[in-house]
């Protein structure tokens, strides 16, 4: 199975599956599921399925990204 290349956030579904998260972050699916165990990770659990609201995911990602250092 080849990864779908995402070139625009709007190509992603409003409720992403964990494989979408793995694809966006360019990590293994197993790592995406490990990441979902983080209490701050935005997820909705429905039975055994995990769904990630797209907009909440990108807000979370922005918060988790260290700020760039400004050179003088």
Number of C-alpha atoms within 10 A of each C-alpha: 3 4 11 9 9 12 9 7 12 9 9 15 12 14 17 17 18 21 17 21 23 18 17 16 13 13 12 13 16 12 14 18 15 10 15 19 11 10 8 10 15 20 22 13 9 8 6 5 10 16 18 21 15 21 14 15 17 13 11 14 14 11 10 11 8 8 8 6 6 5 4 3
